[in-house]
């Protein structure tokens, strides 16, 4: 890679890191190209040379998040419990990325077709374990559970969240005929 390409890659990485930091504090809906430019030390028009629109930056962040999750899940055993626990563990370490791909939709943002292969890669480890018609509802329930947990809805619950998660997994494994 030449000097120019290296500099472009480094600036792109800095822009994406600043965007991730901003999303952590204001959410995807509050993403501001001007604030990102300030954080990276660029004039606001310069950011648009790397990402022509705010939506293009959001799309890059979403694809990156799906790729991170897909990489994490691909390294786990071919077992529903291991992969479900892996998704939950990843989300707890990377809540902003989880919310970016599975949380509240960002107003006026429509994910382009470019996000579909990355999204498919993130669910493929689950779809490989059981028929798709049975897997999709269980995966939606798993994502919903993790989203509720990250939002604090199980704080102080009885039974505790760990028992609730185990019960969800027990039912899913039985429903899918995997155990």
ChimeraX attribute file (.defattr): number of C-alpha atoms within 10 A of each C-alpha:
attribute: neighborCount
match mode: 1-to-1
recipient: residues
	/A:1	7
	/A:2	7
	/A:3	8
	/A:4	9
	/A:5	10
	/A:6	11
	/A:7	12
	/A:8	14
	/A:9	14
	/A:10	12
	/A:11	16
	/A:12	18
	/A:13	12
	/A:14	17
	/A:15	23
	/A:16	20
	/A:17	16
	/A:18	19
	/A:19	24
	/A:20	20
	/A:21	16
	/A:22	19
	/A:23	20
	/A:24	17
	/A:25	11
	/A:26	11
	/A:27	17
	/A:28	23
	/A:29	15
	/A:30	12
	/A:31	22
	/A:32	15
	/A:33	21
	/A:34	16
	/A:35	16
	/A:36	23
	/A:37	20
	/A:38	13
	/A:39	16
	/A:40	19
	/A:41	13
	/A:42	15
	/A:43	13
	/A:44	16
	/A:45	12
	/A:46	14
	/A:47	23
	/A:48	16
	/A:49	11
	/A:50	15
	/A:51	18
	/A:52	12
	/A:53	13
	/A:54	15
	/A:55	17
	/A:56	16
	/A:57	21
	/A:58	24
	/A:59	20
	/A:60	15
	/A:61	20
	/A:62	23
	/A:63	21
	/A:64	17
	/A:65	22
	/A:66	25
	/A:67	18
	/A:68	17
	/A:69	23
	/A:70	20
	/A:71	13
	/A:72	16
	/A:73	24
	/A:74	18
	/A:75	11
	/A:76	15
	/A:77	12
	/A:78	14
	/A:79	16
	/A:80	22
	/A:81	17
	/A:82	14
	/A:83	19
	/A:84	22
	/A:85	19
	/A:86	19
	/A:87	20
	/A:88	22
	/A:89	14
	/A:90	17
	/A:91	20
	/A:92	16
	/A:93	10
	/A:94	15
	/A:95	18
	/A:96	22
	/A:97	23
	/A:98	23
	/A:99	21
	/A:100	23
	/A:101	17
	/A:102	16
	/A:103	15
	/A:104	12
	/A:105	14
	/A:106	16
	/A:107	9
	/A:108	8
	/A:109	14
	/A:110	11
	/A:111	16
	/A:112	10
	/A:113	9
	/A:114	12
	/A:115	16
	/A:116	13
	/A:117	12
	/A:118	20
	/A:119	18
	/A:120	14
	/A:121	18
	/A:122	22
	/A:123	18
	/A:124	15
	/A:125	21
	/A:126	22
	/A:127	18
	/A:128	13
	/A:129	14
	/A:130	15
	/A:131	11
	/A:132	14
	/A:133	9
	/A:134	14
	/A:135	19
	/A:136	15
	/A:137	12
	/A:138	20
	/A:139	17
	/A:140	12
	/A:141	14
	/A:142	20
	/A:143	19
	/A:144	14
	/A:145	19
	/A:146	24
	/A:147	21
	/A:148	12
	/A:149	17
	/A:150	18
	/A:151	12
	/A:152	10
	/A:153	13
	/A:154	16
	/A:155	11
	/A:156	9
	/A:157	11
	/A:158	9
	/A:159	10
	/A:160	11
	/A:161	16
	/A:162	11
	/A:163	12
	/A:164	15
	/A:165	19
	/A:166	13
	/A:167	12
	/A:168	16
	/A:169	19
	/A:170	14
	/A:171	14
	/A:172	23
	/A:173	16
	/A:174	11
	/A:175	13
	/A:176	15
	/A:177	10
	/A:178	13
	/A:179	12
